[in-house]
């Protein structure tokens, strides 16, 4: 009884008293919680957003039509950092009256994207969203899912707070809470929203868990009420442009020419890898895929929930399954089962998709990639064509 009093009841009473003092004493509250200041973006035009932690002001306009222009959101990972004229956020706005905003860099995988969309689920209906799925996410260490560090780059306290009030079925919030709980030991200094989600998940396990964690959840929620999260609501103004006249792209010619240009850049290898990349990184080496059973593939489970969320909120979503170099990865076919699973999920959800993956080295199109996993201009033009046709963009 003495231990119960000393280690449980007295600390809990002190915590409640401290929380009460914070509530009634603004100066004490300000001592612990300072209001974040907004930083305005100075660039006139920003089509590619590496992450939200470096561009928090873009959270406010995420999944909206900026400046009233038709907008498509392109979500993915490292391939989006390839700033060429063929990449959709350059090619489509330069030729059509449609804005494309790309978000992501290496490591922005399914759970990260799922959380971003869950936080903004009220904006999903009929919103054009293109998600690039890399088969590399579903093998080796990446199959464990988005890392905790990368997750926080894209999902702020503001976004995580919005997931709590999102008008969605409980299963979507419960799934996220469970995933946060699984990553919780990796967060060195978890903020209040992470703690809330962890405690909520623990409370859901059993009555015994609830008896222990509900007081902690209560205290955390009180601190959340005291801490004013100021989402950066200074919208970045995308400079207006003159309307493009209606025109058609000569796709056959464009694809043929771009393919020839890619092939010209490959002279020192038979793998279809650009000379500069091959000389610097490959030197005759080959790669090997470390396939993960679909039943143990966390990334695949995250992807299924992502597709389910988009379907439930009637998003106008489409998907790209990007290729891997089947000449460099000698066992590329080992990823064919997970790619088939992805195709089945997308077909069942009635989402259009473009599958550029080919596991058979004999059938692999060497011009699709610049290196071993990133699209060449020829590959990007195929993606551009798919996006324009999927969303019926003609001018």
Phi, psi and omega in degrees: 000320180296319179296319178300317180293318186285319188259348183238300189292312182295313177300322179295319179295320178296319179297318178296318179296318179295318178298319179298318180295322177296324181293318186265351183240094183301323182295323177291321178297317180293333178296324183265332185233109177263146180282131179287146179262146179277143175242125182275143179279135184265340180296140180288329183216128181222102182268334181246123179248115182297313175197173182274342180290329176268346178228063184296336181293343180277351176300321185295331183256003181301129180066027175241164174272100182290134181059020179077001179282150172298134185229143173239138178254126182248115185245133181189209184230233192297332182298336183288343180281354179280097187271085177241168181292341183274339183297141189306323182288352171255312186294311186292311178296334180283342184239348183220164181273051180223131178272138174239123177248123181255138181226124174141156169212186185308128178100352179280083186261192194301317181295319178299312180295318178305315183292318177303317182285323177298319179297335182240035184297336178290349180253003188283326187303123177064008179280128178289116181228126177247125182244126178267117178260120178265127177303335178297339177293337191256017178226161177053219184293328181300334181294347176286348178107175180306135178288157182297320181295314180293324179304317183287338177294333186250346186229099183281174173303322179299312179297317181293327175294322180292333178294332181291323183262003181299137180275077180223169176297150184301332184298329181289320177289319180297321179297315180296317178302318180295321179291322176297318179299322180291332180266352190307319179297341182279341181280116184292320178223076184300132178280179189300321182294321176296318178297317179302312183294321178296313181293323177299318179295317180297320179297331183281350186288313183194170178297321180296317177298318181298319180300324182277317189269341181298320175300321178293321177295319179300312181297317179299317179295327177293319177295323179297319179297325181284326182276120180273111176272114181261094177297139180290111184251018175276099186290138176282128181272119176276123185301139181285152180230161178290144180296138179280138176289149179302133178201166180243144176272131177280082189297317182302314180293316182296316180293319180295315181295315181293325178295319178296322179295320178297316181295327179294332183278001181242106181230345186249013179201165180255012185264355183080020181261134180305142186307314184296318180291318181298316182294323185277324190242333191263301178051046177084358180285161173231163182249165179224131178280133174256086184294149179238134179304138183301328180289342180246013185265098183297322179299321178295320177296319177298320181294320179297320178291325176299313179297319180296319179297313180298321179294317183293331181260010175056043176286150177271069189262152172216166187224148171244125171261107187283160182271166166239153181286104184285352175270331177278313177274106188290341178240041184302331181297343180293345177267356181301321179299318181288327176294321176297320176300317179298315179299318179297317179297317182291321178295317180296326180275355179065035176261130176293148180209156175242115181261108179262000182284136174219115182278341182274117183301329182289334182259351184294133178273107186296341184276352185292328187245153174276326183228240180254349181205359182249134187296143170277177175300321177301316177295318180295323179296327175296321177293317178304313181299317179298314181296314181298319180287321182296320184257015174051047180267118183236351181208000000 
